[in-house]
Amino acid sequence: MRRYRYEGKTHELEQDESRAVPLPPILRRLLETLRESKADDWIFRSRTPDLPMNHGMSLKQKIKPALRKLGLPNIGWHDFRHTLISWLGRARHSPKMIADVVGHRDIETTLAVYTHSAPPEAYAALNEIAAQLFRNVPHKKKPNHKDVEK
């Protein structure tokens, strides 16, 4: 069953509904190892039977302690979302596909708000363009330390 819980309500997902994030099998298996009970489908359960832990509590009680243990920054759900979108963009996946995966109706939201470039990425992209622009320009060989007279 595909469902999620948001603001105190459980929502069933239709097969083609965009809120469903396709999980790679390796990630699905890893998440299954975290399941606290076989009584229901939720990974992190609340004290109330058949309900998941709310997103704020799961972040506080499960995710943040794991981040600390791994020596990772203290980030939240929205940070994970920005990171995923930026990584997918950096890997040169289609903005339309990225928007579909994260449930954005408007690609502009994905590009303008969620996609962040890292300085090394920008430097590499500019070097790539410069190499193409100046490919026919003769380059002076830089002298190495052995070529320089003392």
C-alpha positions as CSV (number, residue, x, y, z in Angstrom):
1,M,0.0,0.0,0.0
2,R,1.4,3.4,-0.9
3,R,0.4,6.1,1.6
4,Y,1.8,9.0,3.5
5,R,0.8,10.9,6.6
6,Y,0.7,14.7,6.5
7,E,-0.7,17.2,9.1
8,G,-2.5,14.4,11.0
9,K,-4.2,12.8,8.0
10,T,-3.3,9.6,6.1
11,H,-3.4,9.9,2.4
12,E,-3.6,7.0,-0.1
13,L,-1.5,7.4,-3.2
14,E,-2.8,6.6,-6.7
15,Q,-0.4,4.7,-8.9
16,D,0.5,7.7,-11.0
17,E,0.5,10.3,-8.2
18,S,3.6,12.4,-8.3
19,R,4.2,12.5,-4.5
20,A,5.4,8.9,-4.7
21,V,9.2,8.9,-4.7
22,P,10.6,5.9,-6.6
23,L,13.1,4.2,-4.2
24,P,16.0,2.2,-5.6
25,P,15.9,-1.4,-4.3
26,I,19.0,-0.9,-2.2
27,L,17.5,2.0,-0.4
28,R,14.2,0.2,0.1
29,R,16.1,-2.8,1.7
30,L,18.0,-0.4,4.0
31,L,14.8,1.3,5.1
32,E,13.2,-2.0,5.7
33,T,15.9,-2.9,8.2
34,L,14.8,0.2,10.3
35,R,11.2,-1.0,10.5
36,E,10.3,-1.1,14.2
37,S,7.4,-3.5,13.9
38,K,5.9,-6.0,11.5
39,A,2.4,-5.0,12.6
40,D,2.1,-2.3,9.9
41,D,3.8,-0.7,6.9
42,W,5.4,2.3,8.6
43,I,9.1,2.5,9.1
44,F,8.9,4.7,12.2
45,R,5.8,4.1,14.3
46,S,4.1,6.5,16.7
47,R,2.8,5.3,20.1
48,T,-0.7,5.3,18.5
49,P,-1.2,1.8,16.8
50,D,-1.2,1.8,13.0
51,L,0.1,5.3,12.7
52,P,3.6,6.6,11.7
53,M,5.7,8.9,13.8
54,N,5.1,12.4,12.6
55,H,7.8,13.9,10.4
56,G,9.1,16.3,13.1
57,M,9.4,13.6,15.7
58,S,11.1,11.2,13.4
59,L,13.6,13.9,12.5
60,K,14.3,14.6,16.2
61,Q,14.3,11.1,17.5
62,K,15.7,9.1,14.5
63,I,17.4,11.2,11.8
64,K,19.3,13.8,13.9
65,P,20.9,11.2,16.2
66,A,22.0,9.3,13.2
67,L,23.5,12.4,11.6
68,R,25.4,13.2,14.8
69,K,26.6,9.6,15.0
70,L,27.9,9.8,11.4
71,G,29.5,13.2,12.0
72,L,27.2,14.8,9.4
73,P,25.7,18.4,9.6
74,N,22.6,18.9,11.6
75,I,20.1,19.3,8.8
76,G,16.4,18.7,8.2
77,W,13.9,17.3,5.7
78,H,14.0,20.4,3.5
79,D,17.8,20.4,3.4
80,F,17.6,16.8,2.2
81,R,15.2,17.9,-0.5
82,H,17.5,20.7,-1.7
83,T,20.5,18.4,-1.7
84,L,18.7,15.6,-3.7
85,I,17.5,18.1,-6.3
86,S,21.0,19.8,-6.6
87,W,22.7,16.4,-6.9
88,L,20.2,15.2,-9.6
89,G,20.8,18.5,-11.4
90,R,24.6,18.2,-11.1
91,A,24.3,14.7,-12.6
92,R,22.6,16.4,-15.6
93,H,19.3,14.8,-15.2
94,S,16.3,16.4,-16.9
95,P,14.7,19.3,-15.0
96,K,11.3,17.8,-15.9
97,M,12.3,14.4,-14.4
98,I,13.6,16.0,-11.3
99,A,10.4,18.1,-10.9
100,D,8.3,15.0,-11.4
101,V,10.3,13.0,-8.8
102,V,9.9,15.7,-6.1
103,G,6.3,16.6,-7.0
104,H,6.8,20.1,-8.4
105,R,4.2,21.2,-10.9
106,D,6.4,24.0,-12.2
107,I,10.0,23.2,-13.4
108,E,10.9,26.9,-12.6
109,T,10.4,26.1,-8.9
110,T,12.9,23.2,-9.2
111,L,15.4,25.3,-11.1
112,A,15.1,28.7,-9.3
113,V,14.6,27.6,-5.7
114,Y,16.0,24.1,-5.2
115,T,18.9,23.7,-7.5
116,H,22.2,25.0,-6.1
117,S,25.6,24.9,-7.8
118,A,28.7,24.3,-5.8
119,P,31.9,26.4,-6.5
120,P,33.9,23.4,-7.9
121,E,31.0,22.6,-10.2
122,A,30.9,26.1,-11.5
123,Y,34.7,26.2,-11.9
124,A,34.6,22.9,-13.9
125,A,31.8,24.1,-16.1
126,L,33.6,27.4,-16.9
127,N,36.8,25.5,-17.6
128,E,34.9,23.2,-20.0
129,I,33.5,26.2,-21.9
130,A,36.8,28.1,-21.9
131,A,38.6,25.0,-23.4
132,Q,36.0,24.9,-26.2
133,L,36.1,28.6,-26.9
134,F,39.9,28.8,-27.0
135,R,40.7,25.4,-28.5
136,N,42.3,27.0,-31.6
137,V,44.3,29.6,-29.6
138,P,48.0,28.6,-29.2
139,H,48.9,28.1,-25.6
140,K,52.2,29.1,-24.2
141,K,53.7,26.2,-22.3
142,K,54.1,27.1,-18.7
143,P,57.8,26.6,-17.6
144,N,58.2,24.1,-14.9
145,H,60.8,24.6,-12.2
146,K,63.5,22.7,-14.2
147,D,63.1,25.1,-17.1
148,V,63.7,28.2,-15.1
149,E,67.3,29.3,-14.8
150,K,68.6,30.1,-11.4
